[in-house]
Amino acid sequence: MQVTVRDLMTTQPLTISELTSVEESTRKILERAACELYVVDDSGRLLGTISDYSLLKARMIQSDSQEPVAKFISRKMLLLTPDMRLDEVAGYFRESCYPRLAVVDEGRIVGQLSRRDVLRAMVVLEELATASADDDLDVAESCDLATASETGRIHRLESPAEASLPTPAGLRTMPEAETKTDRSLGALAAR
């Protein structure tokens, strides 16, 4: 079973413009309980990231919280593409300190993949490999996955915390829903 980044990625990465103020960026990170925001240009091309650590430093040294985040952006990034294979990506996470990586297609950010997403997929694939066709595959809720009883398809559980997060005004997101349905682990089980 060939699993790619496209099957696993979250399709609504948190993005801001490089002209977004330090104050507004801080508010977005706090409202969404995120560790970083992706900084994009007007066409959605990824320019870099701004982390909670960078915003903390900016607020400590800056007297003007309305200053744009442009000078605090980190442009050092390890990037993934949607068609990369799971085994390839697992190696990137093993060799780097990044807990999540941006997924880009032709320079535009289309999603993000976390180390936890990769680990979850590995567990599910191991379960699928060892389960017989007649077995009911029950994936532990601790993996944030479940099997739909009527279809047997695996899907990502949405935690109550994720479901209730507000979407701040002006937050740029990708048009697809965050829920990983047909292009998710559920699709893998049907293959």
SULJO-V247240 format. One line per field, one symbol per residue. phi: phi as a letter, one per 20 degrees, with the letter a starting at -180 (. if undefined). A space follows every 50 residues. Layout:
phi: ???
//
This chain:
phi: .eddggfdfeecffcbefeffgffffgffffeledbcedcefenffdrcc efffffffffdeedfefffgedfedebddddgefegfffgffffedefeb cfdcclnefcrbcdgffffgfffffffffeeefefeedefffemcbdfff dmeebeeefgfffeffdffnfecfffffgedfecfffffef
//
